[in-house]
Amino acid sequence: MDPRAYILRVSVTYICLLIFLPSTLFPFCDIDSYGSPSSQPLPPFNSLAPQPTSLSPSSNSPVPNPPHDVFGPPSPKTIVTISPPPSPPKHVPSPPKSVISPPQIYLPPIVYPPPPSPHKKPPQYAIWCVAKPTVPDPIIQFAMDYACGSGADCKSIQPNGSCFQPNTLLAHASYAFNSYWQNTKIGGGTCDFGGTAMLVTVDPSYDKCNFMST
């Protein structure tokens, strides 16, 4: 017997037993005729087998588009653009080639006064005050004492002084008169001493005795 026909008959018999109870209603469900050919032909096997449902879409039916208006258009997202920090300039300006230098200040050289010569020369048109040689000694002595007590430098005519020699009243009085007058003439002092003194333009200095002049 054909295996497919056998399986088909077993299947049909089992279905008839479960579903169709009265065997009289369906003559083709007769159990007694098992193994013998039935008077009614069976339907083809291909008609009883379940037909597979095609899952592939038909070529004529269009594919439905997804709904667009259900949720509305997507809201645009806010995009924050972060700009990169500016890069340092590649070109650095070079300093000017010619730089104006500040003007140089030239200071005058410092000139120090020359050291004094050992023999001081009297200034031009210098004048000295000396005693008159014609005045008697007592009057000259009195005038010399007045000059030494009123501002004259009489240390040089003391013993062991630079102007002690010659040890004469006229020489000592002349030095005292000149010292007094040179120191006081700016304040109004005069070379008179009661008529015992006079002005000369010849320097009376000698050896180490220097008569002051201004």
Residue, then its C-alpha position, 0 to 999 in steps of 0.5 A: m500500500d502507498p504510505r501516503a494513502y495509509i497515513l491519510r486513511v489513518s488520519v481520516t479515521y481518527i478525525c471521524l472517531l473524535i468529531f463525527l460520532p454517528s457513523t450513519l451520517f457519514p458513510f465514508c467513515d465506516i470502520d468495518s471497511y478498513g483495509s478494503p477499498s472504499s466505494q467513494p473516492l477520497p479527496p486528493f492529499n494535496s487538498l487536505a494538507p494545509q497550504p502555507t501562507s505566503l509571508s512575502p508581500s504581494s508585488n501589487s500591494p504597496v507597502p504601507n508607510p509608517p504614520h507620520d502624524v501620530f506623534g507629530p514631527p520630531s522637535p529640533k534638538t538644540i545644538v550648542t556650538i562651542s567654538p575653540p579658543p582663538s589660536p595665538p597669532k602666528h605672525v609676531p610683528s618685529p620691532p622696528k629696525s631703526v630705534i631712535s636713541p635718546p639724545q646724549i647729554y654731554l656734561p662739561p668736564i669738572v675742572y678743579p682749581p690748580p693747587p696754590s703756588p708756594h709763593k702767592k702772587p699778589p692780585q693785580y692792583a693790590i694795595w697794602c697798608v704800612a707804617k710811615p717811617t717818619v712817625p715817632d716810635p711812641i706814636i707808632q707803638f700806640a697805634m700798633d697796640y690799638a691794631c693788635g687789640s682790634g682784630a689784627d693778627c699779631k701772632s706772626i710778629q711775636p718771638n719765634g713768629s714768621c714775621f718777628q725778624p727784623n725785630t724793629l718797631l717799624a716792621h712789626a707796626s707795618y704788619a699789624f696795620n696791614s692785617y687790621w686793614q685787610n680784615t676790616k676794610i669791607g666793614g668800613g675800616t681805614c688805613d690811617f691810625g691817626g696819621t701813622a699809616m699809608l697805602v702802598t702798591v709794592d708788596p712788602s712781603y719778604d722771606k717767609c713773612n707774607f703780607m695779606s692782600t685782598 
